[in-house]
């Protein structure tokens, strides 16, 4: 009997510990109300609130984010925020590194455009500042848009908009100011005829 009692108590204690861990993990977040954050699919937003909400009979801690530019509100479960790619704004050091990337020489690839476009889209969707800078650098187009396809221009403009949006949030300025800053960074290499080959040797395979 004593043995059975000890076993039952241990099982109950273990169940409580598992529940406590689940509750703790669900409630933990590195974000706070008022924080500016980056959500890969939508760019820079602001955390409006963090707290419990009910979905289909279940209670979840969610992060509510508003995006002023397109007047959208997004709710991300705290436990899924990392998987979704939600992150804090980049540091000033990361911005400086991205600017240095913009000033570098364009990289080209011999891959078919369809495959390259998918790779560029993946970089944009990652929300990573360095990846965005690489897309802007490599897809920069002439002022009149000549020498590029519509899909290239669309990817360039999307990456440029995301990059300028985060630059503006970090610097506390408007997007137009940061667009000019990016344009200035691109200018030294914009007319370069020589392009640096892709580092990946497999890129030549169509």
Secondary structure, DSSP 4 states (H G I P E B T S, - for coil): -HHHHHHHHHHHHHHHHHHHHHHHHHH--S--TT-EEEETTTEEEEEEEEEEEEETTEEEEEEEEEETTTTEEEEEEGGGHHHHT-EEPPPHHHHHHHHHHHTS--EE--S-HHHHHHHHHHHHHHT-HHHHHHHHHHH---TT-TTS-HHHHHHHHHHHHHHHHHHHHHHTS-HHHHHHHHHHHHHHHHT-S--EEPS-GGGG--
